[in-house]
Each structure stands twice: as structure tokens, then as C-alpha cells.
Amino acid sequence: MQSELVPFSMSETVHIDSISSDKNIGKTSELKEDSCNSFSVDESNSLDNESKLLSLNFDKTLCQPNEHSSQTEAQENYVPDHGGGEDSCAKADICPENSEQIANFPGGDFTKQVLKTNETEQTVTQILAELRSSTFTEAASQKMYSESPYDTDCTKKLISKIKNVSASEDLLEEIESELLSTDFAEHRVPNGMNKGEHALIMFEKCVQDKYLQQEHTIRKLIKENKKHQELILDICSEKDNLREELKKRTETEKQHMNTIKQLESRIEELNKEVKASKDTLIAQDTAAKNAIQQLHKEVAHRMEQANKKCEEARQEKEAMVMKYVRGEKESLDLRKEKEILERKLRDANKESEKNTNKIKQLSQEKGRLHQLYETKEGETSRLIKEIDKLKEDISSHIIKVKWAQNKLKAEMDSHKVTRDKICVVFSFRKVQFLKLAMKEITKNQFSYWVIC
């Protein structure tokens, strides 16, 4: 009866292990699908799932060391003593000949199984430590990057997506939980005999193949995740550089507009001054013309009077010649009158000279005002040319800004295309992984039924 019950117990344990592996594979696939959906649809759900998974794995890692210590103590007690527990494990890791010699003993297969599982656990723990260190460094770099003051909503969304748990990290956490939850207990038989060793070896090979495939897929996913994160960071840095250039150009445009406004106000002031100078020139010209006309009239009137008096004097002189004797007294009077008239003529000549000097001064002032008017006109033409140059600079800056905006739109479109491609690649790899897992499960079940 005991010999009949032994194979049933072995097959039952194998069947239980296969069911647990199926459940773990289903969990990994469900976690992958949930992570992909949360990555594309909602970020808050992915962050909640991440926190829950991390808390569960942390609790498992805290709880499992005691179980592993008890299992290792049982295995050391069960394995025949060849020089101590730790020395025997070291010898088994260093030389395969000693492991083959141990396999010849009754418990040799079980010791090989224990050593292989320990090796796989060590490799998986090393990979997990590397991944965690890389994720922590990436999170620190992302925090340093997200502290930039020029982040927009788009860059913040990208950084939050980078912080989310990827499918590879979910798979690693599931593998870690599976390794920590597996019980490597001793398979003892009630009658003291070990049976089903070939089935255990096949089961170990299948488990190791599964772990190797999972490690390979994990490394591929890690590399792809790093590449995509680098691309996203490059796009964000280019976007920030373009935003800084736009801000600099807007500042220069504001400065140019301020200078244009100042120049326009200066031109208005100069135009007002020119108009005032024109009005003063016109008033001075009219006043000078009126004064000159009045002086000409007065001089002409006086000259006429003087001519008349001269004619009268001549007539009187002729009469005096005729009447010389009679009019000696009258001649003296006439001479006196003549002297008086000559004095008046001198005074009139002096006044005319003064008027001519005034006319010369007014003409000089007119020339000076004309020169000032020409200089003001030159300044206004120069300022108009500067305004035209500034307008051309502004138009060139506007064209450059539009070009930068178009380039930014093209970069955003290309980023959307890359994100869609990433989702397609993840879905295709999920399907391949599920197919391989189903094939392995069917093979394992068929081998177990044959052994039973």
C-alpha cells in the first residue's frame, strides 16, 4: 500500500506545482495587460497598482527569509555530510564532478535541485537589484528634470508616464514573488525510498528554462524601456530649448516695439518743432517784407519832396540871378534853407543805410533758419529709414518664430507615432509570451501524465 501511494503523492505535488505555475503565468499576463492599459488610458490607476505591488512584494520579502532559513536547515540535515553545509554548496558550485558524485547517493538529485534553485534565485535577485538601482537613478534624473520652470502639461504627462511601472517591471516583481513563495521542501517518502526522480529532474529543467526565457525577455524589455525613455527626454529637452528661444525672441520684439514707440514720439515732437519754426519763419518774412515796403515808400516820398524842393530852389535861384541885387537877402535865406535841406538829405541817407543794414540782418537770420530747417528734415529722413529697418527685422523674427512653431508641431506628431509603435510592439510580445507559456504548460502536463 505504501509503494502504491508514493507515485500518487509525487504526481500530486507536481500537479500542484504546475497549477501554481499556471496561476503565476496568468497573473503575469493579467499584470502586463493591466500595466499596458493603465499606461495608455489612466495614469492614476497605474500609480495605485504600483504602490500596492511594491507593498506586497516588500511584505513577502520580509516574511520569506525565515522560511528559506528553515528550508535550508532541513536540506542540510537531509544531505549527507561531506565537510559542512556551506563547503558542500561551494564545492557544488565550483566543480561539476563532485555534484555528479553526490548524484550517485540516494539524496543526490534533491541536492542538485536545491543548488540549481539557489543559483537561479541569486541571478534573479542580482537582476532585480540592478533594475531597482537603474529605476532609482532614472527617477532621480526625472525629478531633477521635472523641476525646470518651463515645463508644460505635455512634458509633465511624459514624465509621469516614465515614472509608471512598465510591463517588464511587473514581470520581474511577479517572478520575485513566485520565487519567494515556492516551497523547496524535502520530498520524503513514508517507506524511506525516493521515487519519481526523473520527473523531478524534468520539472527542474522546465522551471529553469522558464526562468531563463523570462530573464531574456526582461532584459530585452529593460533595454527597450531605456531607449524610449532617452528618446522622450531628448524630445523634452528640444522642446524646452525651443521655448527658451521663443521667449528670447519675444523679449527682443518687445524691446524693438518700445524703441519704435520712442522714435515715433520723437518724430511727432520734431514735426511739431518744424511746424512751429515754419510758422515763425513765415511771420518774420511777412514782417520783414512789410517793413521793407514801408521804408521804400517813405524814402520815395522824401525823395519826391526833396526833388520838388530842389526844383523850387533852382527856380528861386534863377529868379535870384534875375533879381540878384534885389534878392541878396533872399539868396542868403535860400542858402540857409539849402543847408537845412542838405542836412535833411544826410539824415535821410543815414536812415536808408540803417534800413539796409536791418535788411541784411533779416536776410542772415532767414538763411540761418533755413539751414536749421534743412538739418531737421535730414534727421527726420534718417529716423524714417531706421524705422523701416526695424520693421524689416521684426518681420524676419516673426518668420523665424513661425518656423520654430511648425518644427515643434512636427516633433510632437512624430512623438505620437513612436508611442503608438511602442504599444503595438508590447502587445505583440505579450501574445508571443503567452503562446510560449501555453506550449510549456501542455508539455509539462503531458510528461506528468506519462510518468504517472
C-alpha positions as CSV (number, residue, x, y, z in Angstrom):
1,M,0.0,0.0,0.0
2,Q,2.8,2.4,0.8
3,S,4.5,1.6,-2.6
4,E,1.3,2.4,-4.4
5,L,0.8,5.7,-2.6
6,V,4.2,7.0,-3.3
7,P,3.8,7.8,-7.0
8,F,0.4,9.3,-6.4
9,S,1.9,11.7,-3.8
10,M,4.7,12.7,-6.2
11,S,2.3,13.3,-9.1
12,E,0.1,15.3,-6.8
13,T,2.9,17.5,-5.8
14,V,4.0,18.0,-9.4
15,H,0.4,18.7,-10.4
16,I,0.1,21.3,-7.6
17,D,3.4,22.9,-8.7
18,S,2.1,23.1,-12.3
19,I,-1.2,24.6,-11.2
20,S,0.8,27.2,-9.2
21,S,3.0,28.0,-12.2
22,D,-0.2,28.3,-14.4
23,K,-1.7,30.7,-11.9
24,N,1.6,32.7,-11.7
25,I,1.7,32.9,-15.5
26,G,-1.9,34.0,-15.7
27,K,-1.1,36.6,-13.1
28,T,1.9,37.9,-15.1
29,S,-0.3,38.2,-18.2
30,E,-3.0,40.0,-16.3
31,L,-0.5,42.3,-14.8
32,K,1.0,43.0,-18.2
33,E,-2.4,43.8,-19.7
34,D,-3.3,46.0,-16.7
35,S,0.0,47.8,-16.9
36,C,-0.3,48.5,-20.7
37,N,-3.9,49.7,-20.3
38,S,-3.0,51.9,-17.4
39,F,0.0,53.3,-19.4
40,S,-2.2,54.3,-22.3
41,V,-5.6,55.2,-20.5
42,D,-5.1,56.4,-17.0
43,E,-2.0,57.3,-15.0
44,S,-3.5,57.4,-11.5
45,N,-4.6,53.7,-11.6
46,S,-1.1,52.6,-12.6
47,L,0.4,54.6,-9.7
48,D,-2.0,52.9,-7.3
49,N,-1.2,49.4,-8.7
50,E,2.5,50.2,-8.4
51,S,2.2,51.1,-4.8
52,K,0.1,48.0,-4.0
53,L,2.6,45.7,-5.8
54,L,5.6,47.2,-4.1
55,S,4.0,47.0,-0.6
56,L,3.0,43.3,-1.3
57,N,6.5,42.4,-2.5
58,F,8.1,44.2,0.4
59,D,5.9,42.2,2.9
60,K,6.7,38.9,1.1
61,T,10.4,39.6,1.2
62,L,10.1,40.4,4.9
63,C,8.2,37.2,5.6
64,Q,10.2,34.8,3.4
65,P,13.7,34.8,5.0
66,N,12.5,32.7,7.9
67,E,11.0,30.2,5.5
68,H,14.2,30.0,3.5
69,S,16.3,29.6,6.6
70,S,14.1,26.7,7.8
71,Q,14.2,25.1,4.3
72,T,18.0,25.3,4.1
73,E,18.4,23.8,7.6
74,A,16.2,20.9,6.5
75,Q,18.1,20.4,3.3
76,E,21.5,20.5,5.2
77,N,20.2,17.9,7.6
78,Y,18.9,15.7,4.8
79,V,22.0,15.9,2.6
80,P,24.8,13.6,3.7
81,D,27.7,15.4,5.4
82,H,30.7,15.9,3.1
83,G,32.5,18.6,5.0
84,G,29.9,21.1,6.2
85,G,26.8,22.8,4.6
86,E,28.4,25.8,3.2
87,D,31.5,24.0,2.0
88,S,29.4,21.4,0.2
89,C,27.4,24.2,-1.6
90,A,30.7,25.9,-2.6
91,K,32.1,22.6,-3.9
92,A,28.9,22.0,-5.9
93,D,29.2,25.5,-7.5
94,I,32.9,25.2,-8.3
95,C,33.3,21.6,-9.8
96,P,30.6,19.6,-11.6
97,E,32.4,16.3,-10.8
98,N,31.6,16.5,-7.1
99,S,27.9,17.2,-8.0
100,E,27.9,14.1,-10.2
101,Q,29.3,12.1,-7.3
102,I,26.7,13.4,-5.0
103,A,24.0,12.4,-7.5
104,N,25.1,8.7,-7.0
105,F,23.9,8.9,-3.4
106,P,20.2,8.4,-2.5
107,G,19.6,12.2,-2.0
108,G,21.8,13.4,-4.8
109,D,19.0,14.6,-7.1
110,F,17.5,16.6,-4.4
111,T,20.8,18.3,-3.6
112,K,21.2,19.2,-7.3
113,Q,17.8,20.6,-7.4
114,V,18.5,22.7,-4.3
115,L,21.8,24.0,-5.7
116,K,20.1,25.0,-9.1
117,T,17.3,26.8,-7.4
118,N,19.8,28.7,-5.2
119,E,21.7,29.7,-8.4
120,T,18.5,30.9,-10.1
121,E,17.5,32.8,-7.0
122,Q,20.9,34.5,-6.9
123,T,20.8,35.5,-10.6
124,V,17.2,36.8,-10.3
125,T,18.0,38.8,-7.2
126,Q,21.0,40.3,-8.9
127,I,18.9,41.3,-11.9
128,L,16.2,42.8,-9.6
129,A,18.9,44.8,-7.7
130,E,20.3,46.2,-11.0
131,L,16.8,47.1,-12.2
132,R,15.9,48.8,-9.0
133,S,19.2,50.8,-8.9
134,S,18.6,51.8,-12.6
135,T,14.9,52.8,-11.8
136,F,16.0,54.8,-8.8
137,T,18.6,56.7,-10.8
138,E,16.1,57.3,-13.6
139,A,13.5,58.5,-11.1
140,A,16.1,60.9,-9.6
141,S,17.1,62.2,-13.0
142,Q,13.5,62.7,-13.9
143,K,12.9,64.6,-10.7
144,M,15.8,66.8,-11.4
145,Y,14.4,67.4,-14.9
146,S,10.9,68.0,-13.9
147,E,12.0,70.8,-11.6
148,S,12.6,73.0,-14.6
149,P,10.4,76.2,-14.5
150,Y,9.4,75.9,-18.2
151,D,7.5,72.6,-18.1
152,T,4.2,72.4,-19.8
153,D,1.3,69.9,-19.3
154,C,2.7,67.7,-22.1
155,T,6.2,67.4,-20.5
156,K,4.6,66.7,-17.1
157,K,2.5,63.9,-18.6
158,L,5.5,62.4,-20.3
159,I,7.5,62.4,-17.1
160,S,4.6,60.8,-15.2
161,K,4.4,58.1,-17.8
162,I,8.1,57.4,-17.4
163,K,7.6,57.1,-13.7
164,N,4.8,54.4,-14.2
165,V,5.6,50.8,-13.8
166,S,6.3,49.1,-17.2
167,A,5.4,45.6,-18.2
168,S,8.9,44.3,-17.6
169,E,9.0,45.6,-14.0
170,D,5.6,43.9,-13.3
171,L,7.0,40.7,-14.7
172,L,10.1,41.0,-12.5
173,E,8.0,41.6,-9.4
174,E,5.8,38.6,-10.3
175,I,8.9,36.4,-10.7
176,E,10.3,37.6,-7.4
177,S,7.1,36.8,-5.6
178,E,6.9,33.4,-7.3
179,L,10.5,32.6,-6.3
180,L,9.9,33.7,-2.8
181,S,6.5,31.9,-2.5
182,T,7.8,28.5,-3.8
183,D,8.4,26.0,-1.0
184,F,11.6,23.9,-1.7
185,A,10.6,21.3,0.9
186,E,12.0,17.8,1.1
187,H,10.2,15.2,-0.8
188,R,10.3,12.3,1.7
189,V,8.6,9.0,1.2
190,P,6.9,7.2,4.1
191,N,8.8,4.0,3.5
192,G,12.2,5.8,3.2
193,M,12.5,5.2,-0.6
194,N,12.8,8.0,-3.2
195,K,10.8,7.5,-6.4
196,G,9.9,9.9,-9.3
197,E,13.5,11.3,-9.6
198,H,13.2,11.6,-13.4
199,A,10.0,13.6,-13.0
200,L,11.7,16.0,-10.6
201,I,14.7,16.5,-13.0
202,M,12.3,17.2,-15.8
203,F,10.3,19.6,-13.7
204,E,13.6,21.4,-12.7
205,K,14.6,21.7,-16.3
206,C,11.3,23.1,-17.3
207,V,11.4,25.6,-14.4
208,Q,15.0,26.7,-15.3
209,D,14.1,27.1,-19.0
210,K,11.1,29.2,-18.0
211,Y,13.3,31.4,-15.7
212,L,15.9,31.8,-18.5
213,Q,13.3,32.8,-21.0
214,Q,11.8,35.3,-18.5
215,E,15.2,36.7,-17.8
216,H,15.9,37.1,-21.5
217,T,12.5,38.9,-22.1
218,I,13.1,41.0,-19.0
219,R,16.5,42.2,-20.3
220,K,15.1,43.0,-23.7
221,L,12.2,45.0,-22.2
222,I,14.6,46.9,-20.0
223,K,16.8,47.9,-22.9
224,E,13.7,49.0,-24.9
225,N,12.4,50.9,-22.0
226,K,15.7,52.7,-21.5
227,K,15.8,53.6,-25.2
228,H,12.3,55.0,-25.2
229,Q,12.9,57.0,-22.0
230,E,16.1,58.5,-23.6
231,L,14.0,59.5,-26.7
232,I,11.4,61.1,-24.6
233,L,14.0,63.1,-22.6
234,D,15.6,64.3,-25.8
235,I,12.3,65.5,-27.1
236,C,11.5,67.3,-23.9
237,S,14.9,69.0,-23.9
238,E,14.5,70.1,-27.5
239,K,11.0,71.4,-26.6
240,D,12.4,73.4,-23.7
241,N,15.2,74.9,-25.9
242,L,12.6,76.0,-28.5
243,R,10.5,77.6,-25.7
244,E,13.6,79.5,-24.4
245,E,14.3,80.7,-28.0
246,L,10.7,81.9,-28.4
247,K,10.9,83.8,-25.1
248,K,14.1,85.4,-26.1
249,R,12.7,86.5,-29.4
250,T,9.5,87.8,-27.8
251,E,11.7,89.9,-25.4
252,T,13.7,91.3,-28.4
253,E,10.4,92.1,-30.2
254,K,9.1,93.9,-27.1
255,Q,12.4,95.9,-27.0
256,H,12.1,96.8,-30.7
257,M,8.5,97.8,-30.2
258,N,9.4,100.1,-27.3
259,T,12.2,101.7,-29.4
260,I,9.7,102.2,-32.3
261,K,7.3,103.9,-30.0
262,Q,10.0,106.1,-28.6
263,L,11.1,107.1,-32.1
264,E,7.6,107.8,-33.2
265,S,7.1,110.1,-30.2
266,R,10.4,111.8,-31.0
267,I,9.3,112.2,-34.7
268,E,6.0,113.8,-33.6
269,E,7.9,116.2,-31.4
270,L,10.3,117.1,-34.2
271,N,7.3,117.6,-36.6
272,K,5.7,120.0,-34.1
273,E,9.0,121.9,-33.8
274,V,9.3,122.1,-37.6
275,K,5.8,123.4,-37.9
276,A,6.5,126.0,-35.2
277,S,9.7,127.1,-36.9
278,K,7.9,127.3,-40.2
279,D,5.2,129.5,-38.7
280,T,7.8,131.8,-37.1
281,L,9.7,132.0,-40.4
282,I,6.5,132.9,-42.3
283,A,5.6,135.6,-39.7
284,Q,9.2,137.0,-39.8
285,D,9.2,137.0,-43.6
286,T,5.9,138.9,-43.7
287,A,7.0,141.4,-41.1
288,A,10.3,142.0,-42.9
289,K,8.5,142.4,-46.2
290,N,6.1,144.9,-44.7
291,A,8.9,146.9,-43.1
292,I,10.8,147.0,-46.3
293,Q,7.8,148.2,-48.2
294,Q,7.1,150.9,-45.7
295,L,10.8,152.0,-45.8
296,H,10.7,152.1,-49.6
297,K,7.5,154.2,-49.5
298,E,9.0,156.7,-47.0
299,V,12.2,157.0,-49.0
300,A,10.3,157.6,-52.2
301,H,8.1,160.2,-50.6
302,R,11.0,162.0,-49.2
303,M,12.9,161.9,-52.4
304,E,9.9,163.3,-54.2
305,Q,9.8,166.1,-51.6
306,A,13.5,166.7,-51.9
307,N,13.3,166.8,-55.7
308,K,10.4,169.2,-55.5
309,K,12.3,171.4,-53.1
310,C,15.4,171.3,-55.4
311,E,13.3,172.4,-58.3
312,E,11.8,175.2,-56.3
313,A,15.4,176.1,-55.2
314,R,16.5,176.2,-58.8
315,Q,13.6,178.3,-59.8
316,E,14.3,180.6,-56.9
317,K,18.0,180.6,-57.9
318,E,17.1,181.7,-61.4
319,A,14.8,184.3,-60.1
320,M,17.6,185.4,-57.7
321,V,20.0,185.7,-60.6
322,M,17.5,187.8,-62.4
323,K,16.8,189.6,-59.2
324,Y,20.4,189.3,-57.7
325,V,20.5,192.8,-56.5
326,R,17.0,192.7,-55.2
327,G,17.3,189.4,-53.6
328,E,20.7,189.2,-51.8
329,K,18.9,188.8,-48.6
330,E,16.6,186.3,-50.2
331,S,19.7,184.4,-51.5
332,L,21.1,184.2,-48.0
333,D,17.8,182.8,-46.9
334,L,17.8,180.4,-49.7
335,R,21.3,179.2,-48.8
336,K,20.2,178.7,-45.3
337,E,17.2,176.7,-46.5
338,K,19.6,174.8,-48.8
339,E,21.8,173.8,-45.9
340,I,18.8,172.7,-43.9
341,L,17.7,170.6,-46.8
342,E,21.2,169.1,-47.2
343,R,21.1,168.2,-43.6
344,K,17.8,166.5,-44.0
345,L,19.2,164.6,-47.0
346,R,22.1,163.4,-45.0
347,D,19.7,162.3,-42.2
348,A,17.6,160.5,-44.8
349,N,20.7,158.8,-46.3
350,K,21.7,157.7,-42.8
351,E,18.3,156.3,-42.2
352,S,18.4,154.5,-45.5
353,E,21.7,152.9,-44.6
354,K,20.3,151.8,-41.3
355,N,17.4,150.2,-43.1
356,T,19.7,148.4,-45.5
357,N,21.7,147.0,-42.5
358,K,18.5,145.8,-40.9
359,I,17.5,144.1,-44.2
360,K,20.9,142.4,-44.3
361,Q,20.5,141.1,-40.7
362,L,17.0,139.8,-41.5
363,S,18.3,138.0,-44.6
364,Q,21.1,136.4,-42.5
365,E,18.5,135.2,-39.9
366,K,16.4,133.9,-42.8
367,G,19.4,131.8,-44.1
368,R,20.2,130.5,-40.6
369,L,16.6,129.4,-40.1
370,H,16.6,127.8,-43.5
371,Q,19.7,125.8,-42.5
372,L,18.1,124.7,-39.3
373,Y,15.0,123.6,-41.3
374,E,17.2,121.5,-43.6
375,T,19.1,119.8,-40.7
376,K,15.7,118.9,-39.1
377,E,14.5,117.5,-42.4
378,G,17.7,115.3,-42.6
379,E,17.2,114.0,-39.1
380,T,13.5,113.1,-39.9
381,S,14.6,111.2,-43.0
382,R,17.3,109.3,-41.1
383,L,14.8,108.3,-38.4
384,I,12.3,107.1,-41.0
385,K,15.0,104.9,-42.5
386,E,15.8,103.4,-39.1
387,I,12.1,102.7,-38.6
388,D,11.9,100.8,-41.9
389,K,15.0,98.7,-40.9
390,L,13.4,97.9,-37.5
391,K,10.2,96.8,-39.2
392,E,12.1,94.5,-41.5
393,D,13.9,93.0,-38.5
394,I,10.6,92.4,-36.8
395,S,9.1,90.7,-39.9
396,S,12.2,88.4,-40.1
397,H,11.8,87.5,-36.4
398,I,8.1,86.7,-36.9
399,I,9.0,84.3,-39.7
400,K,11.6,82.6,-37.6
401,V,9.1,82.2,-34.7
402,K,6.5,80.6,-37.1
403,W,9.2,78.2,-38.4
404,A,10.1,77.1,-34.9
405,Q,6.3,76.6,-34.1
406,N,5.9,74.4,-37.2
407,K,9.0,72.4,-36.2
408,L,7.6,71.9,-32.7
409,K,4.3,70.6,-34.1
410,A,6.2,68.1,-36.4
411,E,8.2,66.8,-33.4
412,M,5.0,66.3,-31.4
413,D,3.4,64.4,-34.3
414,S,6.5,62.1,-34.6
415,H,6.4,61.5,-30.8
416,K,2.7,60.3,-31.1
417,V,3.7,57.9,-33.9
418,T,6.5,56.4,-31.8
419,R,4.2,55.9,-28.8
420,D,1.7,54.0,-31.0
421,K,4.5,51.8,-32.3
422,I,5.6,51.1,-28.7
423,C,2.1,49.9,-27.7
424,V,1.9,47.6,-30.8
425,V,5.3,46.1,-30.0
426,F,4.3,45.4,-26.4
427,S,1.0,43.8,-27.4
428,F,2.8,41.5,-30.0
429,R,5.4,40.4,-27.4
430,K,2.6,39.6,-24.9
431,V,1.0,37.3,-27.4
432,Q,4.3,35.6,-28.1
433,F,5.0,35.2,-24.4
434,L,1.5,33.7,-23.8
435,K,1.9,31.2,-26.7
436,L,5.2,30.0,-25.3
437,A,3.8,29.7,-21.8
438,M,0.8,27.6,-23.1
439,K,3.2,25.3,-25.0
440,E,5.3,24.8,-22.0
441,I,2.3,24.1,-19.8
442,T,0.9,21.5,-22.3
443,K,4.3,19.8,-22.5
444,N,4.7,19.7,-18.7
445,Q,1.2,18.2,-18.2
446,F,1.8,15.6,-20.9
447,S,5.1,14.5,-19.3
448,Y,3.5,14.3,-15.8
449,W,0.6,12.2,-17.0
450,V,3.0,9.8,-18.8
451,I,5.1,9.5,-15.6
452,C,2.0,8.8,-13.5
